[in-house]
Amino acid sequence: MHTDATTSHPRRKKRSFLRTFFWAVGAVVLIVALIVAALGAVVQYGAPPTFATLPDSFKSYKVELTPDLVARGKALAEMRGCFDCHLNRDTGSATGVLVPDVPPPVAKVTHGSNITRDLNHGIGSYSDGQLAWLLRTGVRPDGRLLAPWMPRMVQAADEDLKAIIAFLRSDDPMLAANPLPSKGTEFGFLGKALRKFAWKPDVLLPGPIVAPPLTDKVAYGKYVVAGMIDCYACHSANFAMVNNAQPELTPGFLGGGNPMIDLAGEPVFSANITPDPETGIGKWTEQDFIRALREGVHPKGTPLRYPMPHFHQLSEEQASAVFAYLKTVPPIQNAVKK
């Protein structure tokens, strides 16, 4: 009996240890599950975060509506793709349309907002300063953040920002007050999580932003690419890694390969527009590039695919400046998937 007692004691200790161990593991798993469930509930049902609204420096911001500024603003709005998301081509009113190329895991359905002069459902009640703050940082007057697929004019010259606002303030028929409510975006769980924890406003650049003269071809071309129409956002590696504050530090800068979606919902990858001779535009002539940029025709004679727009609003001289700048960009060897 003495031998049996002494040999069974370690077994009892081992069983006791195992019970304690599994109880502790179960408790940890339960706690982690509760934390995950709580975070999931916050993401799924919690209100989106809000950010600092209009600073004092923007409260007195005013834009003068001159015919030249309005005309330039309309051209810029078209080049920046504003009409693709905000203009209903059937009605001719900027009440917003379905945006087909936002990745489904992020947003189930997304529509451009009503940007007519309607006071309740459009932007008619926004001040010039509120519009400028929204376009620069992505923050609405109520502090909510626009989704990042709404391009922000971080690097745009002050005069180009004013031109866009002048156009939005103009009496253009597409902007006439229309009370149709914005349909907005139905975010997926990933989109809600990104909105809650990852997406942030852009930060204002210090000092005034002035576009270089067209006579300085390389500098002006750089401005078009990084400030006027933001070519780098699509033509770099991935939207998630775009650096609006310092575009040239964006991973894969202008090397293409960014996964996008065409109108049929099929994947399409942005082109490599660095001067690499094999995988980029290194063998293109200046006229090849100008035709591609302004008319949407590849040097081989084939049309460029959506979502690449045709920048017919750019003059040949402006397009030539873009080509001159791209020739100075470090080449990236990246054979983009067709």
C-alpha positions as CSV (number, residue, x, y, z in Angstrom):
1,M,0.0,0.0,0.0
2,H,2.8,2.4,0.8
3,T,4.4,1.8,-2.7
4,D,1.0,2.4,-4.4
5,A,0.5,5.7,-2.6
6,T,3.9,7.1,-3.4
7,T,3.6,6.2,-7.1
8,S,0.1,7.6,-7.5
9,H,1.0,10.9,-6.0
10,P,3.0,12.2,-9.0
11,R,0.2,11.1,-11.3
12,R,-2.3,13.1,-9.2
13,K,0.0,16.1,-9.5
14,K,0.4,15.7,-13.2
15,R,-3.4,15.4,-13.7
16,S,-3.8,18.5,-11.6
17,F,-1.2,20.4,-13.6
18,L,-2.9,19.4,-16.9
19,R,-6.3,20.5,-15.6
20,T,-4.8,23.9,-14.6
21,F,-3.0,24.3,-17.9
22,F,-6.0,23.5,-20.0
23,W,-8.2,25.8,-17.8
24,A,-5.7,28.6,-18.3
25,V,-5.5,28.0,-22.1
26,G,-9.3,28.0,-22.3
27,A,-9.5,31.2,-20.3
28,V,-7.0,32.9,-22.6
29,V,-8.8,31.7,-25.7
30,L,-12.1,32.9,-24.2
31,I,-10.6,36.3,-23.4
32,V,-9.1,36.6,-26.9
33,A,-12.4,35.6,-28.5
34,L,-14.3,38.2,-26.4
35,I,-11.8,40.9,-27.4
36,V,-12.0,39.9,-31.1
37,A,-15.8,39.9,-30.8
38,A,-15.8,43.3,-29.1
39,L,-13.5,44.8,-31.8
40,G,-15.7,43.2,-34.5
41,A,-18.8,44.8,-33.0
42,V,-17.0,48.2,-32.8
43,V,-15.9,47.9,-36.4
44,Q,-19.3,46.6,-37.6
45,Y,-21.6,48.9,-35.7
46,G,-19.5,51.7,-34.3
47,A,-19.6,55.2,-35.6
48,P,-16.8,56.2,-38.0
49,P,-14.1,58.4,-36.4
50,T,-14.2,62.2,-36.9
51,F,-11.3,64.6,-37.3
52,A,-10.4,68.2,-36.8
53,T,-12.7,70.4,-38.9
54,L,-11.9,73.8,-40.5
55,P,-8.9,75.6,-39.0
56,D,-8.9,79.4,-38.5
57,S,-6.6,79.8,-41.5
58,F,-9.3,78.5,-43.8
59,K,-12.3,80.3,-42.4
60,S,-11.6,83.4,-44.4
61,Y,-10.7,81.5,-47.6
62,K,-12.4,83.0,-50.6
63,V,-12.3,82.2,-54.3
64,E,-13.1,84.8,-57.1
65,L,-15.3,83.4,-59.8
66,T,-13.7,84.6,-63.1
67,P,-14.6,83.0,-66.4
68,D,-11.0,81.9,-67.0
69,L,-10.8,80.3,-63.5
70,V,-14.1,78.5,-63.9
71,A,-13.1,77.2,-67.4
72,R,-9.8,75.9,-66.0
73,G,-11.5,74.3,-63.0
74,K,-13.9,72.4,-65.3
75,A,-11.0,71.1,-67.4
76,L,-9.2,70.1,-64.2
77,A,-12.2,68.4,-62.8
78,E,-12.6,66.3,-66.0
79,M,-8.9,65.4,-66.0
80,R,-8.9,64.4,-62.4
81,G,-11.8,62.0,-63.0
82,C,-14.4,64.0,-61.0
83,F,-17.1,63.5,-63.6
84,D,-16.6,59.7,-63.7
85,C,-18.0,59.4,-60.1
86,H,-20.1,62.5,-59.7
87,L,-21.8,63.2,-63.1
88,N,-24.9,61.3,-64.1
89,R,-24.5,61.3,-67.9
90,D,-28.1,60.4,-68.5
91,T,-29.5,63.4,-66.6
92,G,-26.5,65.7,-67.0
93,S,-26.6,66.4,-63.2
94,A,-23.7,65.9,-60.8
95,T,-25.8,63.9,-58.4
96,G,-23.3,61.0,-58.3
97,V,-23.3,57.6,-60.0
98,L,-22.3,54.0,-59.2
99,V,-18.5,53.6,-59.0
100,P,-17.8,50.1,-60.4
101,D,-14.1,49.8,-59.7
102,V,-13.8,49.9,-55.9
103,P,-12.6,46.5,-54.6
104,P,-15.6,44.5,-53.3
105,P,-13.8,43.4,-50.0
106,V,-13.6,47.1,-49.1
107,A,-16.9,48.4,-50.4
108,K,-20.0,46.4,-51.4
109,V,-21.5,49.3,-53.3
110,T,-20.2,52.8,-53.7
111,H,-21.6,55.9,-55.3
112,G,-20.2,59.3,-56.0
113,S,-21.8,62.1,-53.9
114,N,-24.2,64.8,-55.0
115,I,-22.0,67.8,-55.6
116,T,-24.6,70.1,-57.0
117,R,-25.4,73.4,-55.4
118,D,-28.3,71.9,-53.4
119,L,-28.2,73.2,-49.9
120,N,-29.3,70.0,-48.2
121,H,-28.1,67.1,-50.4
122,G,-25.3,68.7,-52.3
123,I,-22.5,71.1,-51.4
124,G,-24.5,74.4,-51.7
125,S,-24.0,75.1,-48.0
126,Y,-20.2,74.6,-48.0
127,S,-18.0,77.6,-47.7
128,D,-15.0,78.1,-50.0
129,G,-12.8,77.3,-47.0
130,Q,-14.7,74.0,-46.3
131,L,-14.4,73.0,-49.9
132,A,-10.6,73.8,-49.9
133,W,-10.1,71.8,-46.6
134,L,-12.1,68.9,-47.9
135,L,-10.2,68.8,-51.2
136,R,-6.8,69.1,-49.5
137,T,-7.3,66.7,-46.5
138,G,-10.4,64.6,-47.3
139,V,-12.2,65.9,-44.2
140,R,-15.9,66.9,-44.5
141,P,-17.4,69.9,-42.7
142,D,-18.8,67.5,-40.0
143,G,-15.4,65.9,-39.4
144,R,-16.0,62.7,-41.2
145,L,-13.4,61.4,-43.6
146,L,-13.9,60.8,-47.3
147,A,-13.0,57.4,-48.5
148,P,-9.4,57.4,-50.0
149,W,-10.6,56.7,-53.5
150,M,-11.8,60.3,-53.6
151,P,-8.6,61.9,-54.8
152,R,-7.2,64.6,-52.6
153,M,-5.4,67.7,-54.0
154,V,-2.4,67.5,-51.7
155,Q,0.2,68.6,-54.2
156,A,-2.0,70.7,-56.4
157,A,-1.0,74.4,-56.9
158,D,-3.1,76.9,-54.9
159,E,-4.4,78.4,-58.2
160,D,-5.6,74.9,-59.4
161,L,-7.3,74.3,-56.1
162,K,-9.1,77.7,-56.5
163,A,-10.0,76.8,-60.1
164,I,-11.8,73.6,-59.0
165,I,-13.7,75.5,-56.3
166,A,-14.6,78.2,-58.8
167,F,-16.1,75.6,-61.1
168,L,-18.0,74.0,-58.3
169,R,-19.4,77.5,-57.4
170,S,-20.2,78.3,-61.0
171,D,-23.6,78.3,-62.8
172,D,-22.7,75.3,-64.9
173,P,-25.9,73.4,-65.6
174,M,-24.5,70.1,-64.3
175,L,-24.1,71.8,-60.9
176,A,-27.6,73.3,-60.7
177,A,-29.2,72.5,-57.3
178,N,-30.7,69.0,-57.4
179,P,-32.3,67.5,-54.2
180,L,-31.5,63.9,-55.0
181,P,-29.9,62.5,-51.9
182,S,-26.4,61.0,-52.1
183,K,-26.5,57.2,-52.0
184,G,-23.0,57.0,-50.5
185,T,-21.0,53.8,-49.8
186,E,-22.0,50.5,-48.3
187,F,-18.7,49.4,-46.8
188,G,-17.7,45.8,-46.3
189,F,-16.2,44.7,-43.0
190,L,-12.6,45.3,-44.3
191,G,-13.6,48.8,-45.4
192,K,-15.2,49.5,-42.0
193,A,-12.0,48.3,-40.2
194,L,-9.8,50.4,-42.5
195,R,-12.1,53.4,-41.9
196,K,-12.0,52.9,-38.2
197,F,-8.3,52.3,-37.7
198,A,-6.2,53.0,-40.8
199,W,-7.5,55.8,-43.0
200,K,-6.3,59.3,-42.0
201,P,-6.6,62.8,-43.3
202,D,-3.8,64.1,-45.5
203,V,-1.6,66.8,-44.0
204,L,-1.2,70.3,-45.5
205,L,2.1,71.0,-47.2
206,P,3.9,74.0,-45.7
207,G,3.7,77.4,-47.5
208,P,2.1,78.3,-50.7
209,I,2.1,75.8,-53.6
210,V,2.9,77.3,-57.0
211,A,3.0,75.5,-60.3
212,P,6.3,75.9,-62.2
213,P,6.2,77.6,-65.6
214,L,5.6,75.5,-68.7
215,T,8.9,76.7,-70.1
216,D,10.7,74.6,-67.4
217,K,9.6,71.4,-69.1
218,V,10.9,68.8,-66.6
219,A,9.6,70.7,-63.6
220,Y,6.2,71.3,-65.2
221,G,5.9,67.7,-66.3
222,K,6.6,66.6,-62.7
223,Y,3.9,68.9,-61.5
224,V,1.4,67.4,-63.9
225,V,2.3,63.9,-62.8
226,A,2.5,64.5,-59.0
227,G,0.2,67.5,-58.5
228,M,-2.3,68.3,-61.3
229,I,-3.6,64.9,-62.2
230,D,-1.8,62.5,-59.8
231,C,-0.6,60.0,-62.4
232,Y,1.6,58.3,-59.7
233,A,-1.5,57.1,-57.7
234,C,-2.5,54.7,-60.4
235,H,0.8,53.9,-62.0
236,S,2.8,52.9,-58.8
237,A,2.7,49.6,-57.1
238,N,-0.5,49.8,-55.0
239,F,-3.1,52.3,-53.9
240,A,-2.6,51.3,-50.2
241,M,1.1,52.5,-50.3
242,V,0.6,55.8,-52.1
243,N,2.6,58.7,-50.5
244,N,0.6,61.9,-51.2
245,A,3.0,64.0,-49.1
246,Q,6.1,62.8,-51.1
247,P,4.9,61.1,-54.2
248,E,8.4,60.1,-55.4
249,L,8.8,58.0,-52.3
250,T,5.7,55.9,-53.2
251,P,6.8,52.2,-53.6
252,G,7.2,51.3,-57.2
253,F,6.9,55.0,-58.3
254,L,5.4,55.0,-61.8
255,G,6.5,51.4,-62.3
256,G,2.9,50.2,-62.7
257,G,1.4,46.9,-61.7
258,N,-1.3,48.5,-59.4
259,P,-4.3,46.1,-59.5
260,M,-7.4,47.8,-60.7
261,I,-10.8,46.8,-62.0
262,D,-12.3,47.5,-65.4
263,L,-15.9,48.2,-66.2
264,A,-16.7,44.5,-66.5
265,G,-15.3,43.8,-63.1
266,E,-12.2,42.1,-64.5
267,P,-8.6,42.8,-63.1
268,V,-6.5,45.3,-65.1
269,F,-3.0,46.4,-64.0
270,S,-1.6,49.9,-64.5
271,A,1.2,50.4,-67.0
272,N,4.9,50.9,-66.3
273,I,5.6,54.4,-67.4
274,T,9.2,54.6,-66.3
275,P,11.8,54.9,-69.0
276,D,12.8,51.2,-68.8
277,P,13.3,50.1,-72.4
278,E,11.9,46.6,-72.1
279,T,9.0,46.9,-69.7
280,G,8.3,50.7,-69.6
281,I,8.1,53.5,-72.2
282,G,11.9,53.7,-72.8
283,K,11.5,53.0,-76.6
284,W,8.6,55.3,-77.1
285,T,9.0,58.5,-79.1
286,E,7.7,61.8,-77.8
287,Q,4.9,61.6,-80.4
288,D,4.0,58.1,-79.3
289,F,3.6,59.3,-75.8
290,I,1.7,62.5,-76.7
291,R,-0.8,60.5,-78.7
292,A,-1.2,57.9,-76.0
293,L,-1.8,60.6,-73.3
294,R,-4.1,62.9,-75.3
295,E,-5.9,60.3,-77.6
296,G,-5.7,57.1,-75.7
297,V,-3.9,55.2,-78.5
298,H,-0.9,52.9,-77.8
299,P,2.1,53.1,-80.2
300,K,1.0,49.7,-81.6
301,G,-2.3,51.3,-82.6
302,T,-4.5,49.7,-80.0
303,P,-6.7,51.7,-77.6
304,L,-5.6,52.1,-74.0
305,R,-7.9,50.2,-71.7
306,Y,-10.2,51.7,-69.0
307,P,-9.6,53.1,-66.4
308,M,-6.9,55.0,-68.3
309,P,-8.6,58.3,-69.4
310,H,-7.8,60.4,-72.5
311,F,-6.2,63.7,-71.4
312,H,-7.3,65.7,-74.5
313,Q,-7.5,68.8,-72.3
314,L,-3.7,68.9,-72.1
315,S,-2.0,70.7,-74.9
316,E,0.8,69.0,-76.9
317,E,3.3,71.2,-75.1
318,Q,2.0,70.1,-71.7
319,A,2.1,66.4,-72.8
320,S,5.6,66.9,-74.1
321,A,6.6,68.3,-70.6
322,V,5.2,65.1,-69.0
323,F,7.3,63.0,-71.3
324,A,10.4,65.1,-70.6
325,Y,9.9,64.5,-66.8
326,L,9.2,60.7,-67.2
327,K,12.5,60.4,-69.1
328,T,14.2,61.5,-65.9
329,V,12.5,59.1,-63.6
330,P,14.6,56.1,-62.4
331,P,13.7,53.1,-64.7
332,I,12.0,50.2,-63.0
333,Q,12.0,46.8,-64.7
334,N,8.5,45.6,-64.1
335,A,6.8,43.5,-66.8
336,V,3.2,44.3,-65.9
337,K,0.7,41.4,-66.3
338,K,-1.5,41.9,-69.3
